[in-house]
Amino acid sequence: MKKMSKQEKSWTYYDWANSAYSLLITTAVFPLFFKNAATQAGIEASTSTAYWGYANSLATLLVSICAPILGTVADYQGFKKKFFTFFFALGIVFTTLLAIVPTNQWVILLLFYMITVIGFAGANIFYDAFLVDVSSEERMNKISARGFAMGYVGSTIPFLLSIVLIILAQQKVIPLSVTVASQASFAITALWWGLFTIPMLKNVHQVYYIEREPKPVTNSIKRMLQTMKHIKAYRPLFLFLLAYFFYIDGVNTIITMSTSYGSDLGITSTNLLIILFATQIVAAPFSILYGRLAEKFKTKTMLLVGISVYIIICIYAYFLKTTLDFWILAMMVASSQGGIQALSRAYFARLVPRESANEFFGFYNIFYKFAAILGPFLVGFTAQITHNTNSGVFSLIILFLIGGFILLRVPESIQTPQSNSISG
């Protein structure tokens, strides 16, 4: 951290801040909370898993529709921080509201969760794009990987507080029900997310931008359409986005569906929370390791390593039966989850013109978000018709195979697009 600039440190602290949401709300406590609420309402386990998958798909679809135009408008001076702040605030407000919705209102719980997904994902569009403003091209792999590592470490603190609170409630050591303790964890998440976003809001600013002009929305749409028309001409950029679409779909699906998957296999809530906590601890050093190995063996090579690990994960998941199997699976995920995401973000950031970074990260995120639609839907649909979640997870292998094959075709020599030739 001492070798990082003030802006780089402040940028990585947002990973520290929002990863609490990613772990507690997307992956750990809230999925179990929702599953319990749905069960009390008489909904079958596999059906509630399907609803969870559909909710994630729909929320990410809404963000995907908005991402390109928002990203293009945000390229104008002063807009990037405003959009980031809006979505960040939206996520925090509705994460807090999750703490007060009664458990018998499972539909409202799912609806509010979807809004938190929109806030979280929307803020990440502009957070990712700020990487070009805070770091040089040669440091992007390292800074992006450091951000993910910070996220894994930072998320464990509110997660551990929440686990302790829930366990104490289960053991009746404190005068709280498990439901209230779980709801308190949602409030803790919102507080943590907000508190550690302050450095980002205070110290990170838009350095590269397009000067404001009349009719910014109209001109942004024209720029976006022009970019869509010419993006295929930039073969490395286009092929990478296509590969990314497939392999990141598998990564995201395993993240969002893991807790529901473990629950359907009969793994207890306590064991699931402990496993997820251990996963965060193990993932942090592996994220940094991926960043360092990328400097030695090239970013593309390490991305292919990560994809290979996930293919093995999908195969192993099909035969998963015991809690020990789930432990092994979780540690395999921990070894590559942060690395593959961090290197993808840095790899793309080096491909795009800095003054149009938001525009291009809008496309990056639409591929990211649309990718997050297919996987959960596929797992949810398969689980619903086969009554076997293992089959759904195994089906994700095709996404990694396609993504890896396309990534192999991305040229090693990358020519950075010039903004004036794309945006006109």
MOFENTA-V595121 format. One record per pair of residues at least 24 apart in sequence whose ideal C-beta (glycine too) atoms are under 8 Angstrom apart, sorted by the first residue. I is the first residue (numbers start at 0). J is the second residue. D is the distance in Angstrom with one decimal. If there is no record, write none. Layout:
BEGIN
i->{I I}
j->{J J}
d->{D D}
END
This chain:
BEGIN
i->{3 3 4 5 6 6 6 6 6 6 7 7 7 7 8 9 9 9 9 9 9 10 10 10 10 10 10 10 10 10 11 11 11 11 12 12 12 12 12 13 13 13 13 13 13 14 14 14 14 14 15 15 15 15 15 15 16 16 16 16 16 16 16 16 17 17 17 17 17 17 17 17 18 18 18 18 18 19 19 19 19 19 19 19 19 19 20 20 20 20 20 20 21 21 21 21 22 22 22 22 22 23 23 23 23 23 23 23 23 24 24 24 24 24 24 25 25 25 25 26 26 26 26 26 27 27 27 27 27 28 28 28 28 28 28 29 29 29 29 30 30 30 31 31 31 31 31 32 32 32 32 32 33 33 33 33 34 34 35 36 36 36 36 36 37 39 39 39 40 40 42 44 44 45 45 45 45 45 46 47 48 48 48 48 48 48 48 48 48 49 49 49 49 50 50 51 51 51 51 51 52 52 52 52 52 52 52 52 52 53 53 53 54 54 54 54 55 55 55 55 56 56 56 56 56 56 57 58 58 58 58 58 58 59 59 59 59 59 59 60 60 60 61 62 62 62 62 62 62 62 63 63 63 63 63 65 66 66 66 66 66 66 66 67 67 67 67 67 68 68 68 68 68 69 69 69 70 70 70 70 70 70 70 70 70 70 71 71 71 71 71 71 71 71 72 72 72 72 73 73 73 73 73 74 74 74 74 74 74 74 74 74 75 75 75 75 75 75 75 76 76 76 76 76 77 77 77 78 78 78 79 79 79 79 79 79 80 80 80 80 80 82 82 82 83 83 83 83 84 85 86 86 86 86 86 86 86 86 87 87 87 87 88 89 89 89 89 90 90 90 90 90 90 90 91 91 91 91 92 92 93 94 94 94 94 94 95 95 95 97 97 98 98 98 98 98 99 102 120 120 123 124 124 124 124 125 125 126 127 127 127 127 127 128 128 128 129 129 130 130 130 130 131 131 131 131 131 131 132 132 132 132 132 132 132 133 136 136 139 139 139 140 140 140 140 140 140 140 140 141 141 141 142 143 143 143 143 143 143 144 144 144 144 144 144 144 144 144 144 144 145 145 145 146 147 147 147 147 147 147 148 148 148 148 148 148 149 150 151 151 151 151 151 151 152 152 152 153 153 154 155 155 155 156 157 157 157 157 158 158 158 158 159 160 160 161 161 162 162 162 165 166 169 206 207 207 207 208 209 209 209 221 222 222 222 223 223 225 225 225 226 226 226 226 226 226 229 229 230 230 233 233 233 233 234 235 235 235 235 235 236 236 236 238 238 238 238 238 239 239 239 239 239 240 240 240 240 241 241 242 242 242 242 242 242 243 243 243 243 243 243 243 244 244 244 244 245 245 245 245 245 245 246 246 246 246 246 246 246 246 246 246 247 247 247 247 247 247 247 247 248 248 248 248 248 248 248 249 249 249 249 249 249 249 249 250 250 250 250 251 251 251 251 251 252 252 252 252 252 252 253 253 253 253 253 253 254 255 255 256 256 256 256 256 256 256 257 257 259 260 260 260 260 261 263 263 264 264 264 264 266 266 270 270 274 274 274 275 277 277 277 277 278 278 278 278 278 279 281 281 281 282 282 282 282 282 283 285 285 285 285 285 286 286 286 288 289 289 289 289 289 289 290 290 290 290 293 293 297 298 298 298 299 299 299 299 301 301 302 302 302 302 302 303 303 303 304 305 305 305 305 306 306 306 306 306 307 308 308 309 309 309 310 310 310 310 313 313 313 313 313 314 314 316 316 316 317 317 317 317 318 319 349 349 350 350 350 351 351 352 352 352 352 352 354 355 355 355 358 373 374}
j->{142 145 133 202 132 133 134 202 203 204 133 134 138 142 198 133 198 199 201 202 203 126 129 130 133 134 142 146 199 203 142 145 146 149 149 195 196 198 199 126 146 195 196 198 199 146 147 149 150 153 149 150 152 153 154 195 153 191 192 193 194 195 196 199 90 119 122 123 126 150 192 196 149 150 151 153 154 153 154 156 157 158 187 188 191 192 90 94 115 119 188 192 119 150 154 254 154 155 158 275 279 154 157 158 161 184 185 187 188 94 97 112 115 185 188 116 119 254 255 254 255 257 258 275 158 258 271 272 275 161 165 181 184 185 272 97 112 181 185 258 259 262 181 258 262 268 271 102 108 178 181 182 105 108 109 112 259 262 102 102 103 104 105 108 105 102 103 105 103 105 105 262 263 263 382 383 386 388 383 259 256 259 260 263 378 379 382 383 388 379 380 382 383 109 379 109 256 259 375 379 255 256 259 375 376 378 379 380 382 375 376 379 109 112 113 116 116 255 371 375 371 372 373 375 376 379 113 112 113 114 116 117 120 116 120 368 369 371 372 368 369 372 117 116 117 120 121 124 364 368 364 365 368 369 372 121 121 124 361 362 364 365 368 223 358 361 362 365 216 219 220 223 361 121 124 361 124 125 128 357 358 359 360 361 362 364 219 220 222 223 226 357 358 361 215 216 219 357 125 128 357 358 361 208 209 219 222 354 355 356 357 358 208 209 210 211 212 215 219 205 208 209 210 211 205 208 211 205 215 357 125 128 129 205 208 357 125 200 203 204 205 121 124 125 122 125 126 129 200 121 117 118 119 120 121 122 124 125 118 122 192 196 118 114 117 118 121 115 117 118 119 121 122 192 118 189 192 193 118 189 118 118 185 188 189 192 185 186 189 182 185 182 183 185 186 189 182 178 364 368 364 357 360 361 364 357 360 199 344 348 360 363 364 356 357 360 203 205 344 345 348 356 206 207 348 351 353 356 203 204 205 206 207 353 356 203 348 349 345 348 349 290 293 294 298 341 342 345 346 290 291 294 345 290 341 342 344 345 348 286 287 289 290 291 293 337 338 341 342 345 286 287 290 341 282 286 337 338 340 341 282 283 284 286 287 337 283 337 279 280 282 283 286 337 279 280 283 191 195 279 276 279 280 191 184 187 188 191 272 275 276 279 276 184 187 187 188 272 273 276 272 269 269 353 353 354 356 354 354 355 422 423 358 422 423 358 361 421 422 423 355 358 359 362 421 422 420 421 362 421 350 414 416 421 410 350 409 410 413 414 350 351 416 405 406 408 409 410 346 347 350 406 409 347 362 363 366 366 405 402 403 404 405 406 409 343 347 363 366 367 370 402 366 369 370 402 370 398 399 401 402 405 302 306 309 339 398 399 401 402 403 406 339 340 343 366 367 370 371 402 370 371 373 374 395 398 402 309 313 374 395 396 398 399 402 309 336 339 340 367 370 371 374 375 371 374 375 377 378 395 309 312 332 336 392 395 336 371 375 374 375 378 379 388 391 392 329 332 388 316 378 388 392 325 382 388 319 320 325 388 322 325 322 325 325 326 329 329 326 329 330 333 329 330 332 333 336 333 330 333 334 332 333 334 336 337 337 333 334 335 337 338 337 338 341 338 335 337 338 339 341 342 338 341 342 345 342 345 411 342 345 346 346 406 409 411 338 342 339 342 343 346 406 403 406 407 335 335 338 339 342 339 399 402 403 406 403 334 335 335 339 399 396 399 400 403 392 393 395 396 399 393 396 389 392 393 389 390 392 393 389 389 413 415 413 415 416 415 416 415 416 417 418 421 418 418 421 422 422 398 398}
d->{7.2 7.3 7.2 5.7 7.5 4.2 8.0 5.8 5.7 7.9 5.2 5.7 7.7 5.4 7.2 7.7 3.9 5.4 7.0 3.9 5.2 7.8 6.0 7.0 4.6 7.7 7.3 6.8 6.4 5.4 6.9 5.5 4.2 4.8 6.9 5.4 7.7 4.7 6.2 5.5 7.7 7.5 5.8 7.9 4.4 4.0 6.1 4.9 3.7 7.2 4.5 6.0 7.3 3.3 7.9 5.3 7.0 6.6 5.2 7.6 7.3 3.5 4.7 7.5 7.8 6.5 7.1 7.4 7.8 7.4 5.7 7.4 7.9 3.4 6.7 5.7 3.8 6.9 5.0 7.9 4.6 7.1 7.8 5.0 4.4 5.7 6.7 6.3 7.2 5.6 5.6 5.5 7.5 7.4 6.7 7.7 4.3 7.8 5.3 6.7 6.3 7.6 6.5 5.9 6.1 5.8 7.3 7.7 4.7 6.2 7.3 7.2 6.2 6.9 6.0 7.6 7.8 6.9 5.8 6.1 7.0 6.2 5.7 6.2 6.7 5.9 7.2 5.9 4.8 5.9 7.3 5.7 5.0 7.5 7.3 6.8 6.6 7.9 6.8 4.2 5.5 7.6 7.7 6.1 6.5 5.2 6.9 7.7 7.7 7.8 4.8 7.9 6.7 5.8 6.6 7.1 6.5 5.7 7.3 4.6 7.3 8.0 4.2 6.0 5.1 6.7 7.1 8.0 7.1 5.3 7.7 7.3 5.6 6.7 5.0 5.8 5.3 7.2 6.4 7.7 7.5 4.5 7.7 6.1 7.9 6.2 5.3 7.8 6.5 4.0 7.0 6.1 4.3 6.7 7.7 7.9 7.4 5.4 7.7 7.1 7.9 6.5 8.0 3.8 5.9 5.7 2.8 7.7 7.8 7.5 6.7 6.0 5.1 6.5 5.4 7.9 6.7 5.3 6.8 4.6 7.3 4.5 7.9 5.2 4.7 7.8 6.5 7.9 4.1 7.7 3.9 5.6 7.5 6.7 6.4 4.5 7.6 4.3 5.5 7.3 7.5 5.4 6.0 7.6 5.5 4.5 5.7 7.8 7.5 5.0 7.6 4.9 3.7 4.9 7.2 7.4 7.9 5.6 4.9 7.8 4.5 4.5 6.2 5.4 7.8 4.2 5.9 5.4 7.7 6.3 6.4 6.1 7.3 7.5 6.7 6.3 6.0 7.8 7.0 4.4 5.3 7.5 5.6 2.2 7.3 7.0 4.1 7.3 5.5 4.5 7.8 6.9 4.5 6.0 6.0 6.2 4.5 8.0 6.1 7.3 3.9 8.0 7.8 6.2 4.8 7.6 7.8 7.0 5.5 7.3 4.5 5.0 6.4 5.5 7.5 5.1 7.7 5.5 7.6 6.8 4.3 7.1 6.2 5.6 6.9 7.6 7.5 7.9 7.9 7.9 5.3 6.6 7.0 4.5 7.4 5.8 7.7 7.6 7.8 6.9 6.2 7.6 7.7 5.3 5.6 3.8 6.3 7.6 6.8 7.7 7.4 5.0 7.7 7.8 3.2 4.0 7.7 7.4 6.8 4.2 8.0 6.1 7.4 6.8 6.7 3.5 7.1 5.3 7.7 2.7 4.6 7.8 6.2 7.1 7.2 5.0 5.6 5.2 7.7 8.0 6.4 7.9 6.0 5.7 4.3 6.9 7.2 6.1 4.4 7.4 4.4 4.3 6.9 4.2 4.5 7.8 7.2 5.8 7.6 6.4 7.2 7.8 6.1 6.5 4.5 6.8 7.8 7.5 5.7 7.8 5.4 7.1 7.1 4.7 4.7 3.9 5.6 7.6 6.7 7.3 5.0 7.9 7.9 6.1 5.6 7.3 4.5 4.4 6.9 6.9 5.9 4.3 6.1 7.7 7.6 6.0 7.9 5.4 4.1 5.2 6.0 5.1 5.0 6.4 6.2 7.6 6.4 4.5 7.9 5.1 7.7 7.5 7.6 7.2 4.5 7.2 4.8 3.9 7.4 5.1 5.6 5.9 2.8 7.9 7.8 7.4 6.9 4.2 7.0 7.4 7.9 6.6 7.0 6.9 7.9 4.3 4.0 7.6 6.1 4.2 8.0 4.5 7.2 4.2 4.9 6.6 8.0 7.5 4.8 7.4 4.5 3.9 6.5 6.0 7.5 7.8 4.9 8.0 7.0 5.6 6.2 4.7 6.2 7.5 7.6 5.0 6.0 4.5 7.9 7.4 5.9 6.8 6.5 7.7 6.0 6.0 7.8 5.1 7.6 6.6 7.4 6.9 7.7 7.8 3.9 4.3 6.2 6.1 6.0 7.1 7.9 8.0 6.6 4.9 7.0 6.7 7.6 7.0 6.2 4.9 8.0 6.2 7.6 7.4 5.3 6.3 7.6 5.4 7.2 7.3 7.9 7.7 4.9 7.6 6.6 6.5 5.5 5.2 4.8 7.1 5.0 7.5 6.3 6.0 7.7 5.7 4.7 7.9 6.8 6.6 6.8 7.2 5.2 7.8 6.7 6.9 5.1 8.0 5.2 4.8 7.5 8.0 3.8 3.9 6.6 5.9 7.4 7.6 5.7 7.4 7.5 7.1 4.5 6.9 4.9 7.4 7.1 4.8 7.3 4.4 3.5 6.9 7.9 5.2 7.3 7.4 6.5 5.4 7.9 3.0 6.6 7.3 7.9 7.5 6.6 7.7 5.9 5.0 7.9 7.6 3.6 6.6 5.5 4.4 7.7 4.9 7.9 5.8 7.3 6.1 4.5 7.8 4.2 5.0 7.4 6.6 6.7 6.1 6.8 7.7 6.5 4.5 6.2 7.9 7.4 3.0 5.5 7.5 5.9 5.8 7.5 7.1 6.3 8.0 7.3 7.1 7.1 7.5 5.9 7.9 6.1 5.3 7.9 8.0 7.9 7.5 7.7 7.6 7.6 7.9 7.9 5.1 6.4 5.6 7.4 4.7 6.8 7.5 6.9 7.2 5.4 5.7 5.6 7.9 6.3 6.0 5.0 7.4 7.9 7.0 7.6 7.7 4.8 7.2 6.5 4.5 8.0 7.7 6.0 3.9 7.2 7.9 4.2 7.7 5.6 4.8 7.3 6.4 5.1 7.0 6.3 5.9 3.3 5.4 5.6 7.1 7.5 7.2 2.7 7.4 6.5 5.9 7.4 6.3 7.2 8.0 5.5 7.9 7.4 5.2 6.9 4.9 7.4 6.7 6.4 6.9 6.7 5.8 6.3 5.6 6.7 7.1 6.2 6.1 6.3 7.2 7.5 4.2 5.6 3.5 7.5 7.2 5.2 6.1 4.3 7.1 7.3 6.2 4.3 6.5 7.6 5.0 5.8 4.9 6.8 7.6 6.3 5.6 5.2 4.0 6.8 7.2 6.7 6.4 4.2 6.2 5.3 7.3 6.9 3.9 7.7 6.3 7.1 7.2 6.2 6.3 7.1 7.5 6.8 6.9 5.9 6.2 3.6 7.3 5.5 4.5 7.2 5.7 7.1 7.7 6.7}
END
